[in-house]
């Protein structure tokens, strides 16, 4: 009897998985030849995404992601270099694929809200193996072990800093086409750059991986547990570790008492170098310039993302349809920047990124 009961439960679990988790991505885009040309070369978006069966739950995927970041294989970057920004701040570049020919494409990787060379090593290794390109991680101020040499940081990144990093890359490899992927908060920085530059962008195409969209509202939609945990981590990493830089600011006491991501980003403007919250939003909110993007961009979101809520994406569904080179892919599962597939929990989104950039470069040759 118990064997029959177990079999029934297994069948029900498989049916539930098939009908609610293992589904084809929903694609939102303007129907035109350029978009269809790219999509025809992305088989991963034309078939079901099979999240790892034993952990297709949102929170289990994040637990495993955290474990992999903390205990995954080490990565030795071929070269790491610190850059001094115009105001004396410090950023860094971390390289793979330096032996590639001069005209081989270069992919810039814009990391997560608390990202570092250590936490990004799995993605860096995978995308290097998948594309064979030159890959460079653009590390932002105060992240990882970088010293905060100017009293300024921005959780969303600084597009002027990114321009300086891009300029270094472009001068060093003038024959190399440049592409970029932004992951979580890094996608906001990517969109800011692409939208601010418009037709003048030195980046020929990009991918926004689990973006949050409009930061005036997005952080308020994050699940409370993750929002509180990430706010504490950000305060510890950037604010409490540099009291000499920020304790004199008028907003300091309110900032350090921020209970979640939304409150933190309502009070972070002075740390980012702005006098008011409005100035900060005008300069950092990616959706203020989203409409001005003039290069191909693939956007990936999951409906079960507990950090970047899917409603953030749905608000821009119609606008994306009006943009001739934007494609939004929405999966039912994937959590936040996890996207594991198969029994051995392989990185589905990393493979999609590899397919996308390879196809995009081929179409632009």
C-alpha positions as CSV (number, residue, x, y, z in Angstrom):
1,X,0.0,0.0,0.0
2,X,2.7,2.4,1.0
3,X,4.5,1.8,-2.3
4,X,1.4,2.7,-4.3
5,X,1.0,5.8,-2.2
6,X,4.6,6.9,-2.8
7,X,4.1,6.3,-6.5
8,X,1.0,8.4,-6.5
9,X,2.8,11.2,-4.7
10,X,5.7,11.0,-7.2
11,X,3.3,11.2,-10.1
12,X,1.5,14.2,-8.6
13,X,4.8,15.9,-7.9
14,X,6.0,15.4,-11.5
15,X,2.7,16.7,-12.8
16,X,3.0,19.8,-10.6
17,X,6.5,20.3,-11.8
18,X,5.6,20.0,-15.4
19,X,2.6,22.3,-15.2
20,X,3.9,25.0,-12.9
21,X,7.7,25.0,-13.2
22,X,9.1,23.4,-16.4
23,X,7.6,25.9,-18.9
24,X,8.8,27.7,-22.0
25,X,9.8,31.3,-21.3
26,X,7.3,34.0,-22.2
27,X,8.8,36.4,-24.8
28,X,7.9,40.1,-25.1
29,X,9.3,42.0,-28.0
30,X,8.5,44.0,-31.1
31,X,7.9,41.7,-34.0
32,X,10.6,42.6,-36.6
33,X,13.3,41.0,-38.6
34,X,16.2,41.9,-36.3
35,X,14.5,40.4,-33.2
36,X,13.4,37.3,-35.0
37,X,16.9,36.9,-36.4
38,X,18.3,36.8,-32.9
39,X,15.6,34.6,-31.4
40,X,16.0,32.1,-34.1
41,X,19.6,31.6,-32.8
42,X,18.5,31.2,-29.2
43,X,17.1,27.7,-28.9
44,X,17.1,27.9,-25.1
45,X,14.3,30.5,-25.3
46,X,12.3,28.3,-27.7
47,X,11.9,25.3,-25.4
48,X,11.0,24.5,-21.8
49,X,13.3,25.5,-19.0
50,X,13.7,22.6,-16.6
51,X,14.7,23.9,-13.2
52,X,16.5,21.4,-11.1
53,X,13.7,19.2,-9.8
54,X,15.0,18.7,-6.3
55,X,15.2,22.5,-5.7
56,X,12.9,24.3,-8.0
57,X,11.6,26.2,-5.0
58,X,12.5,29.9,-5.0
59,X,14.3,29.8,-1.7
60,X,16.1,26.5,-2.2
61,X,17.6,27.9,-5.4
62,X,18.9,30.9,-3.5
63,X,20.3,28.7,-0.8
64,X,22.2,26.6,-3.3
65,X,23.4,29.8,-5.1
66,X,24.8,31.2,-1.9
67,X,26.5,27.8,-1.2
68,X,28.1,27.8,-4.6
69,X,29.3,31.4,-4.2
70,X,30.8,30.6,-0.9
71,X,32.3,27.2,-1.5
72,X,32.6,26.9,-5.3
73,X,35.8,26.3,-7.3
74,X,38.5,29.0,-7.0
75,X,39.3,31.2,-10.0
76,X,42.6,32.9,-10.7
77,X,42.1,36.0,-12.9
78,X,44.8,36.5,-15.5
79,X,45.2,40.1,-14.5
80,X,43.7,42.4,-11.9
81,X,44.3,46.2,-11.9
82,X,43.0,49.1,-9.9
83,X,41.9,52.3,-11.7
84,X,41.9,55.8,-10.2
85,X,38.7,57.7,-11.2
86,X,38.5,61.4,-12.0
87,X,37.6,62.3,-8.4
88,X,40.2,60.0,-6.8
89,X,37.9,57.0,-6.2
90,X,39.1,53.5,-6.9
91,X,37.6,50.9,-9.2
92,X,39.2,47.8,-10.7
93,X,39.2,45.5,-13.8
94,X,39.7,41.7,-13.6
95,X,40.5,39.9,-16.8
96,X,40.2,36.5,-18.5
97,X,41.1,35.6,-22.1
98,X,43.9,38.1,-22.5
99,X,45.7,35.8,-25.0
100,X,42.8,36.3,-27.5
101,X,43.4,38.0,-30.8
102,X,43.1,41.8,-30.7
103,X,39.8,41.7,-32.7
104,X,38.1,39.1,-30.5
105,X,35.0,40.6,-28.8
106,X,35.3,41.7,-25.2
107,X,32.5,41.2,-22.7
108,X,32.2,43.6,-19.7
109,X,30.5,42.1,-16.7
110,X,28.8,44.5,-14.3
111,X,28.3,42.7,-10.9
112,X,25.6,42.5,-8.3
113,X,24.7,44.9,-5.5
114,X,27.3,43.4,-3.2
115,X,29.4,41.7,-5.9
116,X,33.1,41.1,-5.8
117,X,35.7,39.2,-7.8
118,X,35.2,36.3,-5.4
119,X,31.4,36.1,-5.6
120,X,31.4,36.5,-9.4
121,X,33.9,33.8,-10.2
122,X,31.4,31.1,-11.3
123,X,29.8,33.4,-13.8
124,X,33.1,34.7,-15.1
125,X,34.4,31.2,-15.5
126,X,31.3,30.0,-17.3
127,X,30.9,32.9,-19.7
128,X,34.6,32.7,-20.6
129,X,34.2,29.0,-21.4
130,X,31.0,29.5,-23.3
131,X,32.1,32.3,-25.5
132,X,35.9,32.1,-25.6
133,X,35.9,35.9,-25.6
134,X,38.0,38.3,-23.6
135,X,36.0,38.8,-20.3
136,X,36.5,41.7,-17.9
137,X,34.8,42.2,-14.5
138,X,34.2,45.9,-13.8
139,X,34.5,46.2,-10.1
140,X,32.8,49.2,-8.5
141,X,33.9,51.5,-5.6
142,X,34.0,49.9,-2.2
143,X,33.2,46.4,-3.4
144,X,35.3,43.4,-2.3
145,X,38.6,44.5,-1.0
146,X,38.8,47.8,-2.9
147,X,39.7,50.8,-0.7
148,X,37.2,53.6,-0.6
149,X,39.6,56.4,-1.6
150,X,36.9,59.0,-2.1
151,X,34.0,59.6,0.2
152,X,31.4,58.3,-2.3
153,X,29.7,55.1,-3.2
154,X,26.5,54.1,-5.1
155,X,24.8,50.7,-4.7
156,X,23.6,51.1,-8.3
157,X,27.0,52.0,-9.6
158,X,28.2,55.2,-11.3
159,X,27.9,55.6,-15.1
160,X,30.8,58.0,-15.1
161,X,33.0,55.4,-13.5
162,X,31.8,52.8,-16.0
163,X,32.7,55.2,-18.8
164,X,36.2,55.4,-17.5
165,X,36.4,51.6,-17.3
166,X,35.0,51.3,-20.8
167,X,37.5,53.9,-22.1
168,X,40.4,51.9,-20.6
169,X,39.2,48.8,-22.3
170,X,38.5,50.4,-25.7
171,X,41.9,52.1,-25.8
172,X,43.7,48.9,-24.9
173,X,41.7,46.8,-27.5
174,X,40.6,49.3,-30.2
175,X,39.8,46.5,-32.6
176,X,37.6,44.5,-30.2
177,X,33.8,44.9,-30.3
178,X,32.5,45.6,-26.8
179,X,29.5,44.0,-25.2
180,X,28.2,44.0,-21.6
181,X,26.0,42.1,-19.2
182,X,24.6,43.5,-16.0
183,X,23.6,41.2,-13.2
184,X,20.9,42.3,-10.8
185,X,22.0,45.9,-9.7
186,X,24.6,45.7,-12.4
187,X,21.8,45.7,-15.0
188,X,20.7,49.1,-13.7
189,X,24.2,50.5,-14.3
190,X,24.2,48.9,-17.8
191,X,20.8,50.5,-18.7
192,X,21.9,53.9,-17.4
193,X,25.0,53.8,-19.6
194,X,23.2,52.6,-22.7
195,X,20.3,55.0,-22.2
196,X,22.6,58.0,-21.5
197,X,24.8,57.3,-24.5
198,X,22.1,56.3,-27.0
199,X,23.6,56.2,-30.5
200,X,27.1,57.0,-29.1
201,X,27.3,53.9,-27.0
202,X,30.6,52.0,-27.2
203,X,28.8,48.9,-26.1
204,X,27.3,47.2,-29.1
205,X,24.8,45.1,-27.2
206,X,23.8,44.1,-23.7
207,X,22.0,41.7,-21.4
208,X,20.1,42.6,-18.3
209,X,20.0,39.6,-16.0
210,X,17.3,39.8,-13.2
211,X,17.0,43.6,-13.3
212,X,14.9,45.6,-10.8
213,X,13.7,48.3,-13.2
214,X,12.4,51.5,-11.5
215,X,14.3,51.8,-8.2
216,X,11.9,54.3,-6.8
217,X,9.4,51.4,-6.3
218,X,11.4,48.2,-6.9
219,X,13.1,47.9,-3.6
220,X,9.7,48.2,-1.8
221,X,8.5,45.1,-3.5
222,X,11.4,42.8,-2.5
223,X,10.4,40.1,0.0
224,X,10.9,41.4,3.5
225,X,13.4,38.8,4.7
226,X,15.8,39.4,1.8
227,X,15.3,43.1,1.8
228,X,16.2,43.3,5.5
229,X,19.2,41.0,5.1
230,X,20.6,42.8,2.1
231,X,20.1,46.2,3.8
232,X,22.2,45.1,6.8
233,X,24.9,43.7,4.5
234,X,25.1,46.9,2.5
235,X,25.3,49.1,5.6
236,X,28.0,46.9,7.1
237,X,30.0,46.8,3.8
238,X,29.8,50.5,2.8
239,X,28.7,52.7,5.7
240,X,29.8,51.2,9.1
241,X,33.2,50.3,7.7
242,X,33.8,53.9,6.6
243,X,32.5,56.2,9.5
244,X,35.1,58.8,8.7
245,X,33.7,59.3,5.3
246,X,29.9,59.4,6.0
247,X,29.2,60.0,9.7
248,X,29.2,63.8,9.2
249,X,26.4,63.7,6.6
250,X,23.0,65.1,7.5
251,X,21.3,61.9,6.4
252,X,23.7,59.6,8.3
253,X,21.5,58.7,11.3
254,X,18.5,58.1,9.2
255,X,20.5,56.0,6.8
256,X,22.1,53.7,9.5
257,X,18.6,53.0,10.9
258,X,17.2,51.8,7.5
259,X,15.4,48.6,8.1
260,X,15.2,47.4,4.5
261,X,16.4,48.1,0.9
262,X,13.7,50.7,0.2
263,X,14.5,52.7,3.3
264,X,18.2,52.5,2.6
265,X,17.8,53.8,-1.0
266,X,15.6,56.6,0.2
267,X,18.5,57.8,2.4
268,X,21.6,56.9,0.5
269,X,21.7,60.0,-1.8
270,X,24.4,61.9,0.1
271,X,26.7,58.9,0.2
272,X,26.3,58.7,-3.6
273,X,27.3,62.4,-3.9
274,X,23.9,64.0,-4.3
275,X,22.2,66.7,-2.2
276,X,18.7,65.3,-2.5
277,X,16.9,62.1,-3.1
278,X,15.5,63.6,-6.3
279,X,18.9,64.3,-7.7
280,X,20.0,60.7,-6.8
281,X,17.0,59.2,-8.6
282,X,17.5,61.4,-11.7
283,X,21.1,60.2,-11.9
284,X,20.8,56.6,-10.9
285,X,17.3,55.3,-11.8
286,X,17.8,53.3,-15.0
287,X,14.2,53.7,-16.2
288,X,14.7,57.5,-16.6
289,X,16.7,56.7,-19.7
290,X,15.6,53.2,-20.7
291,X,13.7,54.5,-23.7
292,X,16.8,56.0,-25.2
293,X,18.7,52.6,-25.7
294,X,19.7,52.2,-29.3
295,X,21.5,48.8,-29.2
296,X,20.2,45.3,-28.8
297,X,19.4,44.2,-25.3
298,X,18.1,40.9,-23.9
299,X,16.3,41.1,-20.5
300,X,15.8,38.1,-18.3
301,X,13.4,37.9,-15.3
302,X,11.8,35.1,-13.3
303,X,8.2,35.3,-12.0
304,X,9.3,33.8,-8.7
305,X,12.2,36.3,-8.0
306,X,11.9,37.3,-4.4
307,X,14.2,40.3,-4.8
308,X,13.3,41.8,-8.1
309,X,9.6,41.3,-8.2
310,X,8.0,40.4,-11.5
311,X,5.6,43.4,-11.3
312,X,8.7,45.6,-11.8
313,X,9.0,44.0,-15.3
314,X,5.3,44.0,-16.2
315,X,5.1,47.8,-15.7
316,X,7.4,48.1,-18.8
317,X,5.9,45.4,-20.9
318,X,4.3,47.7,-23.4
319,X,7.3,50.0,-23.5
320,X,9.5,47.0,-24.3
321,X,7.2,46.1,-27.2
322,X,7.8,49.6,-28.6
323,X,11.6,49.3,-28.6
324,X,12.8,47.7,-31.8
325,X,15.9,46.0,-30.3
326,X,14.7,44.9,-26.8
327,X,13.6,41.4,-25.9
328,X,12.2,40.4,-22.5
329,X,12.2,36.8,-21.6
330,X,10.2,35.8,-18.5
331,X,10.5,32.3,-16.9
332,X,8.1,30.9,-14.4
333,X,11.0,29.8,-12.1
334,X,14.6,30.8,-11.7
335,X,14.6,32.8,-8.4
336,X,17.0,35.7,-8.2
337,X,20.1,35.1,-10.4
338,X,20.0,31.3,-9.7
339,X,18.4,29.6,-12.7
340,X,19.7,26.1,-12.0
341,X,18.7,23.3,-14.4
342,X,19.0,19.5,-14.6
343,X,19.9,17.1,-11.9
344,X,23.3,18.5,-11.3
345,X,22.1,22.2,-11.0
346,X,23.8,23.7,-14.1
347,X,23.6,27.4,-14.8
348,X,20.8,27.8,-17.4
349,X,21.1,31.6,-17.5
350,X,24.8,31.5,-18.0
351,X,24.3,29.3,-21.0
352,X,21.6,31.6,-22.3
353,X,24.0,34.5,-22.0
354,X,26.7,32.6,-23.9
355,X,24.2,31.8,-26.7
356,X,23.0,35.3,-26.9
357,X,26.3,37.1,-27.1
358,X,27.7,34.6,-29.6
359,X,24.6,35.0,-31.8
360,X,24.6,38.8,-31.5
361,X,28.2,39.1,-32.4
362,X,27.7,36.9,-35.5
363,X,24.7,39.0,-36.7
364,X,26.8,42.2,-36.3
365,X,29.9,41.0,-38.2
